[in-house]
Amino acid sequence: NYLGLTHHPRVIAKAVEALKTYGTGSGAARLVSGHNPLHQALEEALARFKGCARALVFPTGYMVNLAVISTLANREDVIFCDRFCHASLLDGCLLSGAKLVRFQHNDPGSLRRLLSRHTGRRRFIVTEGVFSMDGDTAPLNELHALAGEFGLTLILDDAHGTGVLGPNGKGTAAAQNLPAEKIVTTGTLSKALASVGGFAAGSSLLIEYLLNRARPFIFTTALPPASAAAALAALEVLEEEPEILARLRKNIERLHRRLAACGLTGSKNSPIIPLILGSPERALDASERLLKRGYYVPAIRPPSVPPGTARLRITVSAAHTAAEIDGFAAAVAEVLEEVKGIA
């Protein structure tokens, strides 16, 4: 809920209107009888927002990554995937049957060395725009340059960049001046767009291929109309009320500044702020102490993150007030002092 739009009156009103008009569910897959005008309107809005020819929406973000990768790649291909990529991307790679090669996190040099050693009929680079556990951003222009040099397709999961980074929140590619039509983009409707679901965006050929060949799209019930209406309204609010995104960015900067003395790591442009505590025990204890103070901050432990990097995963929203941010930062400082002796 990066933009705080889940409680925006316009988003709620549009979802309620869709509920009253279309009911609570789609009832079938899109290619059977589950298609709704709101699905098409949302896809057209997402395509415009991302600067792509077309988009396709899915019931979940996890599903879109399974669909895109497993549909585009097969056993004759090679996929080069960042080591810190989300589980849905890895599962898509495994489902495809392609040879999976993992390069060092955000390291184009590591990728280049591997590209020289692994060949296949087709090759793909898979990365996230903003990494979900660390909040850092991928060097997209360098990855895209390697894709061009070696003849690969770049697949970008921009779940945490969409609605947050770039001009008007258009995402990580826009923030790095990389035209979206040059890559395959996936994302979610849940992180900034106040709904549930996922989307793929790219060329007309890509979307037409997914529409007809992606099994996770073809053989599942369509996104509920109310969810599509909420996401569509959120996109409209994002465009018409730029002060909301400005407030998020101001809150990100404020929290980073307040936490600077607590060992803060991660990108200063991201709403994801990790505090690395090392052991799972220390992270769990810190999380429980913060909860007793009224702050819910999940402890992230292996295997979700590498051994020795258990952490508090902090996320900030446009809905947070300055007083809430300052109070939280003070609580974090107290708790970190209290858990120092925990192994």
N, C-alpha and C positions, 0 to 999 in steps of 0.2 A: 504493500500500500504506500509506495514511495511518494505519491502525490496527494495522498489523503483523500482520494476521490471516491472511496467506497461509501462515504457518507455525504457526498455532494448531492444537493437537492435535485439537480437536473439529471444526474445519473440514476438516482433512485426513481424519479418520476418516469423516466423512459423505460426502466425495467418493469415497473408496475404496469405501465401502459401495455407493454408486450405480454405480460402475464395475463392481463384481462382480455387481450385480443387473441392470443394464440395458445394460452394454457401453459402448463408447467414444463412440458417436454416436447421434443421434436417427433417422437414416436417411431422414427425409422432412420435408416441411413440416407445421406443426401441423394444418392443415385437411385433410391427407391421412391419414397414419398416424403422424406424428411427435409427436403429443401424448403427454405423460407426466404422471402424477400429481404429479411434482415441479414441473413448470411451474405447475400450478394452485396448489400449496401456496405456491410462491414469490410468485406474483401476489397471493394473498390476504394474505400477510405484508407485502408491499410496500404494498398498499392500506392496511392497518392502520397501518403505520409512517408513511406520509405523510398519514394522515387523510383519505383519499379513498374513494370508493365502490368503485372497481375499478382494477386495473393490468394491464398487458400487457407481457410480456418479449420481447425481440428478441435476435438473436445478437450484435449489437454496439451500442455507444452511437452510433456514426456512423449506423448504419442507422435507429435510432429517430428521430433528428432529421430525416433524409430523409423517413421515413414520415409523421410527424406533420404537418410543414409542407406537404409536397406533397399530402397527402390532404385537409387542411382548406382549403387555399387554391387558387385557380385564376386564370385570366387576367382575370377581372372584379374581382379583389380587390387590395388594397394591403397590403404588409407593411412595417412600420417596425422596422428592425433596428439595434441598437447597433453602432457602427462597429468595436468590438473583439470582436464575436461570433466564435465558433469556426467553422472552415471547414465543418463538417457542417451548421451552421445556415444559413450562406450558400448552401451547395449545395442544401439543402432549399428555400430561397426561390427559387433559380433554377429548380429542377426544377418547382416549382409553376406557373411562368409568370406569377405575380402581379407587379404593379409593385413593385419594391424601392426603398425610401427608407431611407437610413441616417442616423440621428441621432448627434449628438456623444456621445462616451462618457460614460455615467452622467449625462447632462444632461437632466433633465425639461423645462427651458425650451426647449432645442433641439427636443425632441420636440413640445412644444405648438405651436411655430411651424409645424412641418411638418404637424401634424395639421390645422391650419386651411387648409392649401393643397392637400392631396391627398385626394381622395375616391374611393370605390369601393363596390361592392356590399357587401362585408364588409372589415373592416380588422383587422389583427393587430399586436400589439407583441411583438417577440422579443428576449429578453435572456438572459444567463447569471446565475446566482446569485452564484458566485465566478468571476471571470474567470481563465482558465487561464494567461495569460502575466503578469498583474500582481498577482493575488491579492486584488484589491479586490472589494467586493460591490456589487451593484446596489441602488439606492433603490427597493425593490419597492413599498412603500406609495404612494409618489408616482406610480410608473408605473401601479399598479393604479387609483389615483384618476383618472388621465387616461383609462385604459381605460373606467372607468365613466362619466366625463363625456362622452366622445366615442363611446361604444358600440363599443368594441373588445374583442377577446379577447387576454389576456396569456398568452404561451407562455414558460415558464421552463425553461431547461436548468440543472439543479442537479447536474451531474456532480461538481463539486468541493465542493459544500456538503453533499451527502448523506453522513451518517455522521460529519460534522465539526462543523457549526454547529447551533445551536438546542438545545432540551431533548432530551437523549438522542440527539443527532446527527440529529434529524429533518429538518434542512436549513435553507436560507437563509430560506425563507418563514416557517417556525416561529420562527427567530431574530428575525425582524422582526414577529412576531405577526400575520402575514397568513394567514388560513385557507386551507389548500391546496385546498379544494374550489372556491375562487373562481377558480382558474387552471388552465392545462394544464401539467403538469410532466413533464419528461423527465429522465433521468439514466443513469448507468452502474453496472454491478456490479463494475467493475475498480478504481476509485480507493480506496474504503474497504471494499468488501464482498468482497474477496479472491477475485474470480472474473473472468469475462469476460461481456460482454453489456450490454444496455441495457433500459430500461423507460420506459413512459409511464404516468402516473397521473392520474386525474380522475374525471369523472362516469361513470355506467353507460352513458349515451348515447354519450359520447366513445369509450369503449373498445369498445363494440359496433360503432360505425362503423369504427374502425380495424381491428378484427378482420375485417370483411367487405369493406373497401375499400382498405386500405393495401397496395399492391403489394409494398413491401419486406418486409412481414410474410407475405403470402400465398404468395409465390413463392420462398421460400428455406427451406432446411433449418432445423429448430428448434434452439434452444440445446441442447447436449449435456446429458444428465441429470446428469452429475457436476458440471458448472458450475452448474446450478440448485441442486444439493444444497449446494455450497460457499457460494453466496450466501445460501441459506436459513439455513445454520448460522451464517454471519457475522452475520446479523440477530439471531439468537438470542443469540449471544455479546455483541453490542452492548447488548442489553437486560439480560442477566443479569450482565454484568461491567462496570459503569459506570466502574470504575477505569481501564480501557483508554483510554476517551475522555478522562478526566481527565488521564491521563499524556500523551496527545497535546497537549492544551491547555497543559499545563505545559511541554512541550518547545518548543512554538511560542513561548511567552512567553520562555523561556530563550534561544532562538536569536536572537530579535529583540533582546533586551537585549545579547547578546554582539556582535551585528553593528551595533549602533547607531552605532558610530564609523566604519563602512565605507560610509556613504552609503545606508543601507537605505531602501527605499521599500515601499509596499504596506500592506495591512490587517494590523493586529497580531493579528487573529483567524484568519488564514488560514495553512495549512501551505505555501502557495506564496509564496516570498520572492524577488522579482527584485532583482538588483544590476545597474543600468544602467551599461554601460561605453562606449556610444557606437558605436565602430567594430566591424565584424565581426572584424578582425584582433586587436584587443585582447581581445575576448570569447573567441575561439578560443585565443589564447595563454594567457589566464588559466585556461581549462578544462583545457588540456594540463598546465599547471603543477600544478593541483590533483590531476589524475589521477596524476601522478608521486608525489604525497604520499599517495596512497591514497584520494582522494575523487573520485567520479564526479559531475560537475556539468555538464550539457550547455550548450553555447553556443547561444543562440537568436538567429538573424539574420534580416534581411529575406529573403523576404517574409512570414515568420511574424510579424514585428513591424515597426512603421514604421521607415523609414530613420532612422539616427542613434540608434536605441534598442537596438542589439544588447546582449545581457545574459547573465548567468549566471542560470539559473532553478533556484533552490534549493527543494527540498521536504524537509520534516521528517516523521518518522514516530513513532508511539508506541513503536516498537521501538528507537529510538535511546536510548543512555544519556547521562547528563549529561556523562560524560567524553568521549564521542564528539562531542557538540555543542560542548563547550569546545575540543577539539582542532581541530575543523573551523573554528570561528570564528577561532582563532589562525592557521590556515593561510590563510584568506581574507585576513586582514589583511596577511600577508607577501606573498601573491601580488599583491594590489592595489598594494602599494608597488613591486613588481618590474615591473609592466606600465604604470606611469605614463607612461613616455616613448613608448609605442607609439601611433602615430597611428590 
